[in-house]
Amino acid sequence: MTEQMIFVNLPVQDLQRSRDFWTDLGYSFNPTFSDDNCGCLVFSDSIYAMLLVTDFFKTFTSKEIVDANTATEALLCLSAQSRDAVDSLVDRAVGAGGKEPRPAMQEEGMYGRAFEDPDGHIWEILWMDPGAVQG
């Protein structure tokens, strides 16, 4: 079976601000699928976020667009290679203008923190102990 790819589409108010924020965190954008209305944010070879200017995002749905600064639309979670990687990414996000909405979460075999990007989208960064995952 071919590995599936995921493209999470998110509305953004200011595409350049979003590009700057994610670039400050060390991520890149695929120029082939980016233009004045969309930034194709690359997390891995199979995970992308399509950051769409809100007016362009509206062309894909007839439903009301959620303002992620005042309502929760979804919680997006990315894995990290270690606890230190979790802390490093969230600290960089806060330093780049993001907000940390809650304290770190520590459970058996897991450690996570979260940040809100400039548009209020909540990104959870989670490390799972490989030994705990394998049971």
C-alpha positions in Angstrom: 0.0 0.0 0.0 1.3 3.4 -0.9 1.9 5.7 2.0 -0.9 8.3 2.3 -0.3 12.0 2.5 -2.2 14.5 4.6 -2.9 18.1 3.7 -4.5 20.0 6.6 -6.2 23.1 5.2 -6.3 26.1 7.6 -7.5 29.6 7.2 -5.0 32.4 7.9 -5.5 36.1 8.2 -2.0 37.2 7.1 -0.1 34.7 4.9 3.2 36.4 5.2 3.0 36.5 9.0 2.2 32.8 9.0 5.2 32.1 6.6 7.5 34.1 8.9 6.3 32.3 12.0 6.8 28.8 10.6 10.1 29.7 9.0 11.3 31.0 12.4 10.5 27.5 13.7 12.7 25.9 11.1 10.0 24.7 8.7 9.9 25.3 5.0 7.3 25.9 2.3 6.9 24.1 -1.0 7.1 26.8 -3.6 5.3 24.6 -6.3 2.1 24.6 -4.2 2.4 28.1 -2.7 1.2 31.5 -4.1 -0.3 34.7 -2.9 -3.4 32.8 -1.5 -1.7 29.7 -0.1 1.4 28.6 1.6 2.2 24.8 1.5 3.9 24.2 4.8 6.1 21.1 4.8 6.3 19.0 8.0 7.5 15.8 6.3 7.3 13.9 3.0 3.8 13.0 3.9 2.4 15.8 6.1 1.6 19.3 4.9 -0.5 22.2 6.1 -2.1 24.3 3.4 -2.3 27.8 4.9 -5.0 29.5 2.9 -5.8 33.2 3.1 -9.3 33.3 4.7 -11.1 34.7 1.6 -9.6 31.9 -0.5 -10.4 29.3 2.1 -14.0 30.4 1.9 -14.2 29.2 -1.7 -13.9 25.6 -0.6 -16.9 25.6 1.8 -20.3 27.1 2.3 -20.0 26.8 6.1 -19.0 29.5 8.5 -15.3 29.8 9.1 -14.2 29.4 12.7 -12.1 32.1 14.2 -9.5 30.0 16.0 -8.7 32.9 18.3 -12.2 32.6 19.9 -13.3 29.0 19.2 -11.6 25.7 18.9 -11.8 24.1 15.5 -9.4 21.2 16.0 -6.3 20.2 18.0 -3.5 19.4 15.6 -0.7 17.2 17.0 2.8 16.6 15.7 5.2 14.0 17.2 8.6 14.9 18.4 11.8 12.8 18.8 12.4 13.6 22.4 11.2 15.6 25.4 13.9 18.2 24.6 12.6 18.5 21.0 9.1 19.2 22.4 10.5 21.9 24.7 12.7 23.4 21.9 9.9 23.7 19.4 7.3 25.1 21.8 9.9 27.6 23.2 10.8 28.7 19.7 7.1 29.1 18.8 6.5 31.3 21.8 9.6 33.3 21.0 8.3 33.8 17.5 5.0 35.2 18.7 2.9 32.2 19.5 1.1 31.6 22.8 1.3 28.6 25.1 -2.3 27.8 26.1 -1.7 25.4 28.9 1.0 23.9 31.1 3.0 20.9 29.9 1.3 17.5 30.0 3.2 14.6 31.6 1.6 11.2 31.6 3.2 7.7 31.8 5.2 7.3 28.6 4.2 10.7 27.2 5.2 14.3 27.4 3.6 17.2 25.5 3.2 20.9 25.3 1.1 23.0 22.9 1.2 26.4 21.2 -1.1 28.6 19.4 0.1 30.0 16.1 -0.6 33.7 15.1 -4.1 32.7 13.8 -5.0 30.8 17.0 -4.7 27.3 15.7 -3.6 25.0 18.5 -0.6 22.7 17.7 0.2 20.0 20.2 3.8 18.7 20.2 4.0 15.2 21.7 6.8 12.8 22.6 5.9 9.2 23.3 8.4 6.8 24.9 9.1 4.1 22.3 9.0 1.5 25.0 5.6 2.5 26.2 4.2 2.5 22.6 5.4 -1.1 22.0 3.7 -2.1 25.2 
